[in-house]
Amino acid sequence: MNRIRVNASVPYDVLIGRGILEQCGQLIIQNGKQYQKVCVITDDTVEKLYGETVMQSLQKANMTSVLYAIAHGEKSKCFSVLEGIYDFLTQNQITRTDLIIALGGGVVGDITGFAAATYLRGVDYIQIPTTLIAQTDSSVGGKTAVNTALGKNLVGAFYQPKMVLCDIATLESLDQTTFLEAMSEVVKYALLSGEDLFSLLEQGEVSSHLEEIVTKCIEIKAQIVCGDEFDRGKRMLLNLGHTIGHAIENASGYTVSHGAGVAMGMSVILRACVAHGLLSPADYDRFCKLLTTLSLPDHYDKASIKELVAISSADKKRTGSTLHVIVCLGIGKCEIREFTMDEFRTFLSQP
């Protein structure tokens, strides 16, 4: 089992290994704080797969626990579902001496984290991510949020978990499409960090290196988060491909998954970087071949660049009249640049 320390304002450990779900109750006790009651928030898909395993582990650790399942999918990351979570916490008399667990993928992690941050002005919570995107990215760093009709993650809070438990075995239950789309976040980390991870992915044997890949991604994110916990500087690098990716998700009515959106978003940005002489054609070619190897999409043809940029105007990375955009100058070399919305549209519209 690998252990990574995230030295945020409230430090915590991320544990990565196999068989962690069965041990989660004992691992929570070993983390040092005793809780009166535990509330597990999950979705209806994950509940069937892992709900009983987690509840039995908590019971063996002599923890009183209750479980609440929301509908799976991005559309559940909204205020009406959040209100249902608040009602469940209230009905079960969850207090500040208790613990909330987010068991599931990015949607469950984001909305549960936001509920924990805001219910009673803050209740301890733990992330138990069960998808590749959640394990490599969204469960670490303390970003919590819900969507609005006009954009993704526009309402949220920075609220660090007390612990993150990544059971690699849960990734084996993912269907092939979901798994491969999630590899877009791993490709993002490879573009940010350089040859070590990028060349590993180019080998194409990702299923046999899952624990190593998840560990590397979390190490990269932990280092960035610790230097910029509240997303005012270097942490923005983690948004590579996300501005356009989120716009694509929104334009599709969230029928395009987050992973697919990020892959398409990175493709749009990297093509523009090549057109403007910022990125070499050779590095872009390696990126394109990697997307092909991982069966990731590289374009979205149901909305124009003009339409996607218009949606991006509501992006949370916008400051006044400018938008912070991550550009790629090479594998392992990305930087933050500011564009006005007109400049961003022009930048992306280059052939």
Stockholm file with secondary structure:
# STOCKHOLM 1.0

chainA/1-351         MNRIRVNASVPYDVLIGRGILEQCGQLIIQNGKQYQKVCVITDDTVEKLYGETVMQSLQKANMTSVLYAIAHGEKSKCFSVLEGIYDFLTQNQITRTDLIIALGGGVVGDITGFAAATYLRGVDYIQIPTTLIAQTDSSVGGKTAVNTALGKNLVGAFYQPKMVLCDIATLESLDQTTFLEAMSEVVKYALLSGEDLFSLLEQGEVSSHLEEIVTKCIEIKAQIVCGDEFDRGKRMLLNLGHTIGHAIENASGYTVSHGAGVAMGMSVILRACVAHGLLSPADYDRFCKLLTTLSLPDHYDKASIKELVAISSADKKRTGSTLHVIVCLGIGKCEIREFTMDEFRTFLSQP
#=GR chainA/1-351 SS CEEEEECSSSCEEEEEESSHHHHHHHHHHHTTCCCSEEEEEEEHHHIIIIIHHHHHHHHHTTCEEEEEEECSSGGGSSHHHHHHHHHHHHHTTCCTTSEEEEEESHHHHHHHHHHHHHGGGCCEEEEEECSHHIIIIITSSCEEEEEETTEEEEEEEECCCSEEEEEGGGGGGSCHHHHHHHHHHHHHHHHHHCHHHHHHHHTCCGGGGHHHHHHHHHHHHHHHHHHCTTSSSGGGGGGTTHHHHHHHHHHTTTCSCHHHHHHHHHHHHHHHHHHTTSSCHHHHHHHHHHHHHTTCCCCCCSSCHHHHHHHHTTCTTEETTEEEEEEEEETTEEEEEEEEHHHHHHHHTCC
#=GC SS_cons         CEEEEECSSSCEEEEEESSHHHHHHHHHHHTTCCCSEEEEEEEHHHIIIIIHHHHHHHHHTTCEEEEEEECSSGGGSSHHHHHHHHHHHHHTTCCTTSEEEEEESHHHHHHHHHHHHHGGGCCEEEEEECSHHIIIIITSSCEEEEEETTEEEEEEEECCCSEEEEEGGGGGGSCHHHHHHHHHHHHHHHHHHCHHHHHHHHTCCGGGGHHHHHHHHHHHHHHHHHHCTTSSSGGGGGGTTHHHHHHHHHHTTTCSCHHHHHHHHHHHHHHHHHHTTSSCHHHHHHHHHHHHHTTCCCCCCSSCHHHHHHHHTTCTTEETTEEEEEEEEETTEEEEEEEEHHHHHHHHTCC
//
